[in-house]
Amino acid sequence: MKFLIAPNAFKGTFTALEAVSLFEEVLIEVYPTANITSQAIADGGDGTCELLSLSLGLSKTHCISLNAIGLPILGFYGWEESTKTAYLDVSTCSGIGVLKVEQWIPGIASTFGTGLLILEALKRGARQVILGLGGSATIDIGAGILQALGFLFLDEHGRELPAFSPDFLKRCRHIQKPMKLPNISFTLLCDVKNHFFGPMGSVRVFGPQKGLKEAELETTESITSAFAELLYRKSKRERLDQAGYGAAGGIALGLNQFFPCKLKFGAPYFFERVGMSEKVANADWIITGEGRYDLQSKEGKACYELLQLANNQGKKIALITSGKEGYTSGFDAILELPPLDFTDPAYKNKAQEQIQGLLMEASLRGLFN
C-alpha cells in the first residue's frame, strides 16, 4: 500500500507540517509496511512561502523588521542562491496572525515591515521575490512595501507621511518615485480570486476580518479608490483590477504599477514547484485535510486542487475536515470532524484526538484496503 499524506493547514489548530505528523503516526501504526510519502501543501494562504522554502530545501535568513502596526518583529525569508530569489510571506511581518485582536487597526496597518524584508533581500542581491499574499492585516494597496523601497508619500502640504501614520491613505495627496527603481520582479501568490474594487472586493469582503466596522466600509472604499488613482497617475499604466488583486489589501495592484509582476494562484504554483503530480501518480491513496472545507475551497484552495489531480490520475483521495460541503465535491471518502470549542483551553489536544481518532477508525475498518 502506498500513501501520500498531503494536508493543508488546519487553521487555528495545526500547521500543515503538524498535520502531516498527526497523520503519519496513525498510518505507520496501522500499516507498518506501507510506503508513505508526505508533502504538506499550501495555496497562497498564510505561510505558503515558508512551507515552499522548506519543501525546496532553501536556506532561511532572519532579520529584524516591523509588524503591521510598527512594533519590532523577527522576520525571515527563504533564499535560493542559484536564481537570486527570495521567498517570503506577507503574513510573517504584516500578518493578522501576529497581532492581538485589539491591534487590528486598518487605518494604521501597513505592509512596511514586509517591504523591509524585501529590502534586506535586495541588499543580498535578490532579483526576484516570490511573495505569498495570504493572511495580511492590511488594506494599504502595497503602499508600505513601496515606502520601504524608496517611494515617498506626501500630504497636502508636501510633508512626508511616515509609515504607520493614522489615516495614511486618506491623507496622501502626492507620490514621489525614487530616482532609480530597484531592479526586482515579483511573483505574487494568492488564494482568492476577488478583485480589489466592487461588492466582492477587498474592502467589503476582507475588511471586516481585519477590524473594519460595517459603518466604515463605504468610506474606506472611497479612500482606497482615491489612493489607487494617485498610483495610476504616477505610474501612467493601465487602470487594471483583475482577479486576485483583492488579496492582502491590494498589494498586487500597488506593486504592479511600478514593477514587473506575475500574479499566480498559489496551489497550482506550489504543486508545480514540489512535483505534486508525480507524488500523486505514485500513490494508491491520498490523505488530505483542512480545518473546514467550504464553498471557498472550490475557488482554488489546496485540497480542491489536489482533488483535481487525484481525479485526473484515477487515484483515491480522502478528506479530513469539519463541515458538510466536502460531501458533494467528489472525494472518495470524507472523515468529518465534529465542531471544536476554541474557548476550551485544551482545544488543541481535543483536535488532535479527533483527527487521529477518525483516521484510526477509518484505517481499522479497512477503508484504505
C-alpha positions as CSV (number, residue, x, y, z in Angstrom):
1,M,0.0,0.0,0.0
2,K,1.3,3.4,-1.0
3,F,0.0,6.5,0.8
4,L,0.5,10.2,0.0
5,I,-0.1,12.3,3.1
6,A,-0.8,15.9,1.9
7,P,-2.8,18.1,4.3
8,N,-3.2,21.8,4.2
9,A,-3.1,23.8,7.5
10,F,-5.9,23.2,10.0
11,K,-6.5,26.9,10.6
12,G,-6.5,27.8,14.3
13,T,-5.1,24.4,15.4
14,F,-2.3,22.9,13.3
15,T,0.1,23.9,10.6
16,A,0.3,21.7,7.5
17,L,3.5,20.2,8.8
18,E,2.0,19.4,12.2
19,A,-1.0,17.8,10.5
20,V,1.5,15.6,8.5
21,S,3.0,14.3,11.7
22,L,-0.5,13.5,13.1
23,F,-1.5,11.6,10.0
24,E,1.9,9.7,9.9
25,E,1.6,8.5,13.5
26,V,-1.7,6.7,12.7
27,L,-0.8,5.2,9.3
28,I,2.6,4.0,10.5
29,E,0.9,2.2,13.4
30,V,-1.9,0.6,11.3
31,Y,0.2,0.0,8.2
32,P,3.8,-0.6,9.4
33,T,4.9,-2.0,6.0
34,A,3.2,0.7,3.9
35,N,5.1,3.1,1.6
36,I,4.3,6.6,3.0
37,T,5.2,9.8,1.2
38,S,4.4,13.1,2.9
39,Q,4.1,16.6,1.4
40,A,2.4,19.4,3.3
41,I,0.5,21.6,0.9
42,A,-0.4,25.3,0.6
43,D,-2.3,27.6,-1.7
44,G,-1.1,31.2,-1.2
45,G,-2.5,31.4,2.3
46,D,-0.5,32.2,5.5
47,G,2.9,30.6,5.5
48,T,2.9,29.4,1.8
49,C,6.4,30.6,1.0
50,E,7.8,29.4,4.3
51,L,6.4,25.9,3.5
52,L,7.6,26.1,-0.1
53,S,11.1,27.1,1.2
54,L,11.2,24.1,3.5
55,S,10.0,21.8,0.7
56,L,12.7,23.1,-1.7
57,G,15.4,22.9,0.9
58,L,16.2,26.6,0.8
59,S,18.2,28.4,3.5
60,K,16.3,30.6,5.9
61,T,17.5,34.1,6.7
62,H,16.3,36.0,9.7
63,C,16.2,39.8,10.1
64,I,14.6,42.3,12.4
65,S,11.5,44.0,10.9
66,L,8.2,45.6,12.0
67,N,4.8,44.2,12.3
68,A,1.6,45.7,10.7
69,I,1.3,48.4,13.4
70,G,5.0,49.2,13.6
71,L,6.2,47.1,16.5
72,P,9.5,45.1,16.2
73,I,9.3,41.5,15.0
74,L,11.7,38.9,13.8
75,G,11.1,38.3,10.1
76,F,12.6,35.8,7.7
77,Y,12.8,34.7,4.1
78,G,13.9,31.7,2.1
79,W,16.9,32.2,-0.2
80,E,17.6,30.5,-3.5
81,E,21.1,31.4,-4.4
82,S,21.2,29.9,-7.9
83,T,18.4,32.3,-9.0
84,K,18.9,35.1,-6.5
85,T,15.3,34.7,-5.4
86,A,13.8,35.5,-2.0
87,Y,10.7,33.6,-0.8
88,L,8.6,35.4,1.8
89,D,5.1,35.7,3.2
90,V,3.2,38.9,3.9
91,S,1.9,37.1,7.0
92,T,5.3,36.8,8.5
93,C,5.6,40.5,9.4
94,S,2.4,42.2,8.2
95,G,0.0,39.4,9.1
96,I,-3.0,39.5,11.3
97,G,-2.0,36.3,13.0
98,V,0.9,38.0,14.8
99,L,-1.4,40.7,16.2
100,K,-3.7,40.7,19.2
101,V,-7.4,41.5,18.3
102,E,-7.1,44.9,19.9
103,Q,-4.2,45.6,17.5
104,W,-6.4,45.2,14.4
105,I,-6.3,48.8,13.2
106,P,-6.8,49.0,9.4
107,G,-6.3,52.8,9.4
108,I,-2.7,52.3,10.7
109,A,-1.8,48.8,9.4
110,S,1.0,48.9,6.8
111,T,3.0,46.4,4.8
112,F,6.2,48.4,5.5
113,G,7.6,45.5,7.5
114,T,7.2,43.2,4.5
115,G,9.0,45.9,2.5
116,L,11.9,45.9,4.9
117,L,12.3,42.1,4.3
118,I,12.3,42.7,0.6
119,L,14.9,45.5,1.1
120,E,17.2,43.1,3.0
121,A,16.9,40.6,0.2
122,L,17.7,43.3,-2.3
123,K,20.9,44.1,-0.4
124,R,21.8,40.5,-0.7
125,G,21.4,40.7,-4.5
126,A,17.9,39.5,-5.0
127,R,16.5,39.8,-8.5
128,Q,13.1,38.2,-7.9
129,V,10.7,37.9,-4.9
130,I,8.1,35.2,-4.6
131,L,5.6,36.7,-2.2
132,G,2.8,34.8,-0.5
133,L,-0.2,37.2,0.0
134,G,-2.3,35.3,2.5
135,G,-3.1,36.4,6.0
136,S,-2.4,40.1,5.8
137,A,-3.7,42.6,8.4
138,T,-3.5,45.5,5.9
139,I,-5.6,47.3,3.3
140,D,-2.8,49.7,2.1
141,I,-2.6,48.6,-1.6
142,G,1.1,47.8,-1.0
143,A,2.0,51.4,0.0
144,G,4.1,50.2,2.9
145,I,6.2,48.0,0.6
146,L,6.7,50.8,-1.8
147,Q,7.7,53.1,1.0
148,A,10.3,50.7,2.2
149,L,11.6,50.5,-1.4
150,G,12.2,54.3,-1.6
151,F,8.8,55.8,-2.5
152,L,7.7,59.0,-0.7
153,F,4.1,59.7,0.2
154,L,3.2,63.3,0.9
155,D,0.3,65.1,2.5
156,E,-1.5,68.2,1.1
157,H,1.3,70.4,2.4
158,G,4.0,68.4,0.8
159,R,5.2,66.8,4.0
160,E,6.3,63.2,4.1
161,L,3.9,60.8,5.7
162,P,5.7,58.3,8.0
163,A,4.8,54.7,7.8
164,F,2.1,53.7,10.3
165,S,0.7,57.2,10.3
166,P,-3.0,57.2,11.2
167,D,-5.2,57.5,8.1
168,F,-2.1,57.2,5.9
169,L,-4.1,56.6,2.6
170,K,-6.6,59.3,3.4
171,R,-4.0,62.0,4.0
172,C,-1.8,61.1,1.0
173,R,-2.0,63.6,-1.9
174,H,1.2,63.1,-3.8
175,I,3.6,60.2,-4.6
176,Q,7.3,60.6,-5.4
177,K,9.1,57.7,-7.1
178,P,12.8,57.0,-6.2
179,M,15.3,58.3,-8.7
180,K,16.1,54.7,-9.6
181,L,13.7,51.9,-9.0
182,P,15.1,48.7,-7.5
183,N,15.8,46.1,-10.2
184,I,13.4,43.5,-8.9
185,S,10.4,41.5,-10.2
186,F,7.7,39.8,-8.2
187,T,5.7,36.6,-8.4
188,L,2.6,37.1,-6.2
189,L,0.8,34.1,-4.9
190,C,-2.8,34.4,-3.8
191,D,-5.5,32.0,-2.6
192,V,-8.6,34.2,-3.5
193,K,-10.0,35.3,-6.8
194,N,-11.6,38.6,-5.6
195,H,-10.9,41.8,-7.5
196,F,-9.8,44.8,-5.4
197,F,-12.8,47.0,-6.1
198,G,-16.5,46.2,-6.1
199,P,-19.1,44.4,-3.9
200,M,-16.9,41.3,-3.7
201,G,-13.7,43.3,-3.5
202,S,-11.0,43.6,-0.8
203,V,-12.7,46.2,1.4
204,R,-16.2,44.7,1.5
205,V,-15.2,41.0,1.8
206,F,-11.9,41.1,3.8
207,G,-12.1,44.4,5.6
208,P,-14.3,43.2,8.4
209,Q,-11.8,40.3,9.0
210,K,-9.1,42.9,9.6
211,G,-11.1,45.1,12.0
212,L,-13.1,47.4,9.7
213,K,-16.6,48.1,11.1
214,E,-19.6,48.0,8.9
215,A,-20.1,51.8,9.1
216,E,-16.5,52.3,7.8
217,L,-16.8,50.2,4.6
218,E,-18.1,52.8,2.3
219,T,-15.7,55.5,3.5
220,T,-12.7,53.1,3.2
221,E,-13.7,52.1,-0.3
222,S,-13.7,55.8,-1.3
223,I,-10.3,56.4,0.4
224,T,-8.7,53.4,-1.3
225,S,-10.2,54.3,-4.7
226,A,-8.7,57.8,-4.4
227,F,-5.3,56.4,-3.4
228,A,-5.4,53.9,-6.3
229,E,-6.0,56.9,-8.6
230,L,-2.8,58.5,-7.3
231,L,-0.9,55.3,-8.1
232,Y,-2.4,55.1,-11.6
233,R,-1.5,58.7,-12.4
234,K,2.1,58.4,-11.1
235,S,2.8,55.1,-12.9
236,K,0.9,56.1,-16.1
237,R,0.0,52.5,-16.5
238,E,-3.4,50.9,-17.4
239,R,-6.1,51.1,-14.7
240,L,-6.1,47.3,-14.1
241,D,-8.1,45.4,-11.5
242,Q,-8.1,41.7,-12.0
243,A,-8.9,38.5,-10.1
244,G,-6.6,38.1,-7.2
245,Y,-6.0,41.9,-6.7
246,G,-8.3,41.7,-3.7
247,A,-5.7,39.6,-1.8
248,A,-3.7,41.1,1.0
249,G,-5.4,44.5,0.7
250,G,-4.5,45.2,-2.9
251,I,-0.7,44.6,-2.7
252,A,-0.7,43.2,-6.3
253,L,-2.5,46.4,-7.6
254,G,0.1,48.6,-6.0
255,L,3.3,46.7,-6.9
256,N,2.1,46.1,-10.5
257,Q,2.1,49.9,-11.1
258,F,5.9,50.1,-10.8
259,F,7.5,46.6,-11.0
260,P,7.2,43.6,-13.3
261,C,4.7,41.4,-11.5
262,K,3.2,37.9,-12.2
263,L,0.0,37.0,-10.3
264,K,-0.3,33.3,-9.7
265,F,-2.9,31.3,-7.8
266,G,-1.0,29.6,-5.1
267,A,-2.0,26.0,-5.2
268,P,-1.1,25.3,-8.9
269,Y,2.2,27.2,-8.4
270,F,3.0,25.3,-5.2
271,F,2.1,21.9,-6.7
272,E,4.3,22.5,-9.7
273,R,7.3,23.5,-7.7
274,V,7.1,20.5,-5.3
275,G,6.3,17.9,-8.1
276,M,2.9,17.1,-6.7
277,S,1.7,15.4,-9.9
278,E,4.5,12.8,-9.7
279,K,3.8,12.3,-6.0
280,V,0.1,11.6,-6.7
281,A,1.0,9.3,-9.5
282,N,3.0,7.1,-7.1
283,A,0.2,6.8,-4.5
284,D,-2.7,4.3,-4.0
285,W,-4.5,6.6,-1.5
286,I,-4.1,10.3,-0.9
287,I,-5.0,11.6,2.6
288,T,-5.6,15.4,2.7
289,G,-7.4,17.7,5.0
290,E,-8.0,21.3,6.3
291,G,-9.8,22.9,9.2
292,R,-13.0,23.5,7.2
293,Y,-13.6,22.6,3.6
294,D,-16.3,25.1,2.3
295,L,-17.6,26.8,-0.8
296,Q,-14.4,29.0,-1.0
297,S,-12.3,25.8,-1.2
298,K,-13.5,25.3,-4.8
299,E,-12.0,28.7,-5.7
300,G,-8.5,27.2,-5.9
301,K,-7.7,26.1,-2.4
302,A,-5.1,23.4,-2.0
303,C,-7.4,20.5,-1.1
304,Y,-9.6,21.1,-4.0
305,E,-6.7,21.4,-6.4
306,L,-5.3,18.1,-5.0
307,L,-8.7,16.5,-5.6
308,Q,-8.5,17.5,-9.3
309,L,-5.0,16.0,-9.6
310,A,-6.3,12.8,-8.0
311,N,-9.3,12.5,-10.2
312,N,-7.3,13.2,-13.3
313,Q,-5.0,10.3,-12.4
314,G,-7.7,7.9,-11.2
315,K,-6.4,7.9,-7.6
316,K,-8.4,7.5,-4.4
317,I,-8.5,10.6,-2.1
318,A,-9.8,11.1,1.4
319,L,-10.5,14.4,3.1
320,I,-10.4,15.1,6.8
321,T,-12.3,18.3,7.6
322,S,-15.2,19.8,9.5
323,G,-18.5,20.8,7.8
324,K,-20.6,19.1,5.2
325,E,-19.5,20.9,2.0
326,G,-16.9,18.2,1.1
327,Y,-19.5,15.5,0.6
328,T,-20.6,16.8,-2.8
329,S,-17.1,17.7,-4.1
330,G,-16.1,14.2,-5.4
331,F,-13.8,12.9,-2.7
332,D,-13.7,9.1,-2.3
333,A,-14.1,9.4,1.5
334,I,-14.9,12.2,3.9
335,L,-13.8,11.9,7.5
336,E,-15.9,14.6,9.2
337,L,-14.5,16.3,12.3
338,P,-17.0,17.4,15.0
339,P,-17.2,21.1,16.0
340,L,-14.4,22.4,18.1
341,D,-14.8,24.7,21.0
342,F,-11.9,27.2,20.7
343,T,-12.7,28.7,24.1
344,D,-11.7,25.4,25.7
345,P,-8.0,25.7,26.9
346,A,-7.5,22.1,25.9
347,Y,-8.9,22.6,22.4
348,K,-5.7,21.7,20.6
349,N,-5.4,18.4,22.4
350,K,-9.0,17.6,21.6
351,A,-8.4,18.5,17.9
352,Q,-5.5,16.1,17.8
353,E,-7.6,13.3,19.4
354,Q,-10.4,13.9,16.9
355,I,-8.2,13.9,13.8
356,Q,-6.2,10.9,14.8
357,G,-9.3,9.1,16.1
358,L,-11.1,9.5,12.8
359,L,-8.1,8.3,10.8
360,M,-7.5,5.4,13.1
361,E,-11.2,4.3,12.9
362,A,-11.2,4.5,9.1
363,S,-8.0,2.6,8.8
364,L,-9.1,-0.2,11.2
365,R,-12.4,-0.7,9.4
366,G,-10.5,-1.2,6.1
367,L,-11.3,2.0,4.3
368,F,-7.9,2.1,2.6
369,N,-7.5,-1.6,1.8
